[in-house]
Amino acid sequence: MEIVKEKQICIECCPISNFVLGYVLDLRCHPARGFLHQGLPVSISPDDPGFMGYEGVTLDYVYVFLAWGLDIADLKKLILNSITYSSVNSYEKL
């Protein structure tokens, strides 16, 4: 975890997919929640929208907002992480 923090490696989380596929039985216990509160860079992403039956990332955000007890600052951090770590320039930091 120290290396992830030091090198600013973003942890991509696909909460609905993780739940549907049985990787987590309860989204309230998803490890990404703890990572976020420990200051590790976390982003929220959808996974295989064709299989999951929805498009976009909004539903994933709604689920983590409710399950993880997030506030506006947490949502802002997740969104900024998604933007920061999705651009080609951010890879130069690694």
N, C-alpha and C positions, 0 to 999 in steps of 0.2 A: 504494500500500500504506500510505503514511503517513496518507492521508485515511481509509482503512478503519479503521486503528488508532485514529486520533484521534476519529473519530465513532462508534466502537464499532459498526460495521456487520458483522453476522455473515455469514459465507460458508457457505451451505448446500451440502453435498456429498452426492450420491447415488452412492456408489461402485459398487455392482453395476450400476446403470443405465449409469453412465459406461463401465464395462468392456464390458457387453453391446452397447451402441450404438457401441463403437469409439472413444469419445472419449479413452480411455487404453488402451494395449495391455498394460500391466502395472501392477497396483494399487500396486506398490512405488514407482512413479514418478509417482503422482498428485500434482498440484501442491498439493492441500489438505494433504498431509503436511508440506510445507515451510511452508505458511502457519501451521499449528498450532505448529510449532517456532519460528516467528518471533514468536509471541505474538499473532497475529491471531485474532479470534474465529471458530471453525469449528464447525459442527454437522453431524451425520450424519442423513440422512433416507432413507427408501425412496422409490422413484419408480415410480408406476403399478403397484401390486401385482398387479392383474388381469392385466396383460401379462407381468409378470416371473414370475408363478406362485408368489408367496409373500406372506405378510402380516406386518406389523410391521417393526421396524427391527433386530431381533436379528441377523439374518444379515449385514446391512451392518456392524454393529459387530464381529462375528466376523472378517469379511474384513479390515477395516482394522486390527484388533488384530494379526492375523497378518502382514499385508503391510507395515504401517508400523512394526512392532517397538515397539508401544506398551507402556507400563507402566500400573499402576493410576492414577497421578496424571494421565496423559494421558486415560484413559477417563473419569475423574471430570470433567476439564475439558470434554470433549466433551459429557457428559451435562448438566453445569451450564449450558453454553452453550445447549443445546437448551431447557432450562427457562427460562433468563433471557430469551432472545430470542424465545420463543414467546408470552409474556404480553403483553397489550395495554399494560400499564404501561411495559414496556421501550421502546416506541416513542416515549415522551415524551422519552427521552434524545436522540433524533435531532433 
